[in-house]
């Protein structure tokens, strides 16, 4: 009964009119087969906005479910048969609502600018931090990070506070971004299979374990990141049942864990860490198996139950060529290799793909002669007042250093940008200032924005728990675990359903899943980053 009263109050609040003549919202009765996405598309809304207006309605509501949508002139003629407009007095209602330009007779330019980047809220009497976090489905830490004064001084009536950032069009990529719609009171079962090797280390001093054991550090950091992800999901009202298994030494425990039906209730399994164990486990369980890091052997995966969180290396090349082809504006293109078989093969793939763009007429190819490429080979191909793209395809230290050194001191009228499929060890040995000078750009599966409020929250939580900043493995542990839990809690525990609903951006990772027909699910989420003069990084894609 209390829940029913809350729903009634929520509907009354949402149907409130700020002007006497025009209703801000109207009711819409869902038709058989319609989804929130299809309804949003029909009425020129964003799915996330429609879901936020109807927080107790899932993505696939039952037929005849009544939802609310903004009342516009365009909508009036389209849904005349489905609407019933009601007027309601709201003098006594103290439910959170977003601040809109209709809330005031004057326009505050600073407020209008703020609304472009954030969902904002005007504090009403008797509202609490707890009530706001529950209504907007955010954590207390997120609210305090965006509004430090609230943590120190509490809420004040008529105070304007930030709720959450709004995705830009570039980030949202239209409707291709998966939108978390976490259903509170959902129950999710997750299993973590990691090689802790507890029995092997039980009599060993902790300093000795972690000072000389790379695997122990990776596994422990990954698990600590996963713990924070689980806690974050729990704070959003989701009951998370966690099973943790020590897979011990390679192939020593997988069979027994799988054969004892210990995983039969798992909605998702994260791990194991070894590719051969992952393949074996996928053949014995019914749950999706999330492989949590990159392995060169993951290209042999074939089971439809396997989900690869790290993109295959072939996707890196595809991502780079797609970006270059789409960004091409008459640049001069030079591809540099080292003469080895792998380099030659990749050059052929790149040239073939780029030439599918009818605007790209010529591509120059340079390879070493007598072990190096003369600088004159580059400068002879450079065109004054024409920007040049130099694509370096090599992991050879000498070849890479030779090519990049030739780019450092070019004539002033010549501008270049150097690209690589990835920032491999050969590029890591080059001074970052040199990389910045040549606008070095590369494909990667990680990009972190330290100014991002979610990153700050994670770093703060991790530091409090572990007295140190998180490693890359800890952040990955958070990203992978949070992503699968958020998708499960948004989809009635059907992970595979959400894998096709768009890409998601977490702390350092992009998850853009593509499923092969009757085969493995691949993450193709990659970034292209460019070095700036101040050594910061700009995300190009």
Phi, psi and omega in degrees: 000319178298320179295321180296319179297320179297317180298320179296315178298320181297316179295319179298316180301315186289332181274003183301147178250133178269341175243149183293334188267316190253124176284137181283330184224153176226158179276147177225130180265120184293134178269160180301129178090350180281149174239168178297327179292315182293323178294315179300318180296319182296331184244026173056043177246163170271139182304318183296327179290320179294319178294323180292327176288339182232068190295341181259013179247131180283182181290335181235077183291153176292156175301143179078002172296135180264122176240173176245147176223154177301140181271111178233164180300321181296323182289329187303316183282335185279331189234032183303326183283342188254358189250154172217111185270133179233144174258140184220137172277135186235027183300327186263357187270131183237045181267142182300138171223155178287150174282129175232170181295345180278351182284351183211153180279345180244150180262123177265110183303321180295320179293317179298322179292320179298322182292343177288334185250340186223150161285126184239163185216139176260120187291131177258168178298142175072005177283149181236161176300317180300315181298320180293318181295323178290318183293317183267001177059047177233168178267162177298322180296321179296318180296317182290325180297319179281338184225076183304327182294331180293321179295322183277319190244351182083181181278147177233141181301135180073005176290138176265121180237155177272137180260307180197153178292151175263131178297135173287166179298324180296318180286321184287333181048056182059237180257020185270003179261130177292128182256117177301124175229063189294123180271115177294158183071011173277151177243129183233136178250122182232141176240134177247122179245105186227147181277073180291328182057046185298319181297322181292327186258003189299333180254013183256139177298138184301324179297322179290326180297310190270345181282335186233008187236101181297316182299318180299319178294316181298310184296316181295316179297317179301315182295320181294324174294319179297322179301317180294322178297315180298317179297321180296320179291321179299321181292348177264015174093006182266134175274117182248116175264121188246131170245131178241127181240135173269110181281354176056221182286159186305127176065014182272334187236348187302314182300315183291322179297316183287321187284341182270012179059024180287344183252009188294334181263002183288130173283334178204147177240123175257120187108180000286180187276339183258139185298321180292325176292322179297317178296318180296316182295319181299334180279351186244352184236167178259347183276155173296138181248116183265115178275119199270004179203177182275139172221139179296340180273356182292343177294345179271358179296142179221341184294139178290348179275345184275138177235118180269120181275339179256128181297146173294153182296332179296333180289331179299312180297317179299319180296317180295312182294324178296316179297313181297318181295319181286335184264356188297127176223058177071030176288154172276127187246126176234129177250128185244128177238181179246006177086354180277164187301314181297316179297315180299319180296316180292323176299316179299317180296316182295312181298317180299316182290319180293325182287353172289341173279114185299338182283340181271106185267323186223139176226124180268142180238129179240136175225156184295148170233125185059032173094353180205168178246122180296144180300328181297334178297324178286308186296330178294334180269348180285143180242125178303140178064016176235126181289137183246132171262126176246115182256112184263118183245086180191152170242015180273126185304312184293314182297317180294312180299320180297313182294315183290324177297328178290342181270347189290314188244062178274161176303151185300327184282358180254128177241142183223159170221125183262131180244152174218152178297324174202164179271083183278185185299327180297321178284330178295338180275354179270138179302135183298329178294325175293319179297321179294323183295332181256017179053043185302131182227142186207162179267140180208159177261012181222138171207122182244134175252103185296340180275350181295135185295326179294321178296318179298319180296314181298313180301320180294314179297316182296318181296320179296323183279327191235000179058031177201164175283151183290144173281172177300324181290325177294318179295320176296320177301318177296308185303310184295314182292316181296319184297312182291324178291318179297320179293318179297315182287350179258002191215031181054042174066022176254092185298316185296332177298319184279341180296337180262008185259019175117167182276154178234144179248123179249213186292310180233354190244152169243128179249106181235089191274137175230130183255129172288150177299121181058025183221199186291154175263126184252138169272123179248021182280109181226159176243157167241122184246151179233135175289134173260168183300329180271012180073006171284170182241137175252135178275116179274331181210000000 
